[in-house]
Amino acid sequence: MCQLGVLVLTTAVLVVPALCVDLDAQWKEFKATYNKTYKNDLEELYRKSIWKAALSYIDTHNAAYKRGEVSYYLGENEFADMVSQFL
């Protein structure tokens, strides 16, 4: 039983860094696709956090769409790194 717990923990630890790498690759792709540049590293971190929140919202919404709970599908666009005050 203890071995199973260790195996699950090891698998979880290995999966998390893979997801982070994938998210970093998606962020780079987002910036390249929409020609995004930022004034400095601090602004980029801020915009990346907004983008990650937008992706989470999109994923949650689209899961509801797949369950038939909403009638439309969401996708990422050039505004995914902005909050409404910037739009």
N, C-alpha and C positions, 0 to 999 in steps of 0.2 A: 504494500500500500504506500509506503514512504517513497519507494522508487517511482511510482506513478506520479506522485506529487512533484518530485524533483524533475521528472521528464516534462510535465506540463509547465512548470516554472521556467525551465530552460527554453522550451519552445516559445513561451511568451516573451522572454527576454530577447530572443533572436528575432522575433517578428517586429517588435517595436522599432529597432533601428532601421529595418528595411522599410517600414512605413514612413519614417522620417526622411530617408533618402529619396523615396518616391515623391514625397511632398516637396522636397527641395528641387527635384527635377521638374515637377509641375510648376513650381514658382518661376523657375528659369524659363520654362516654355511660355508661361503667361506673359512674362516681361518681354520676351522676344516677339511673340505674336502681336502684341499691342504696342511695341516700341516704347516700353516703359523705362524711364530713368528717374532717379530721385536725387535730391540735393546732396544727401549724405547718408551714411549708414543708419543713423537714427531714424530718419524719415523712411528709409527702406524697411526697417524692422517694424515701424508703425503700420505702414501700408501692407506688409506681409501679414501682420496680425489681423487686419481688417479682411484681407483676402481669405485667410484661413477660416474666419468666422462666416464669411459669405459662402465658402465651399460647404461648410457644415450645414448651413441653412438650406442650401440647394440640395444636398444629399438627403436631409430630413424630409424636405418637401417632396422630392422625387420618390422616396420610399412610400410616402402617403399616396402619391399618384399611382404607383404600382399596385397598391392595395385598393385602388378605386375610391379613395377618400377625397381626392381633389380632381378637377377635370383638366388640368394643364401641367405641363412639364417645364421645369426651369433649366437654364444653362448659364454657363459663365459668359461674361462679355467684358468689354474694356473698362467698365465701371466697377468691377469686382473688388478693386483695392481702394474704393472710396466710400465714405459715409455720406449721408444725404446733405450735410452742410457743404460738401464740395461739389455737388451736382447742380 
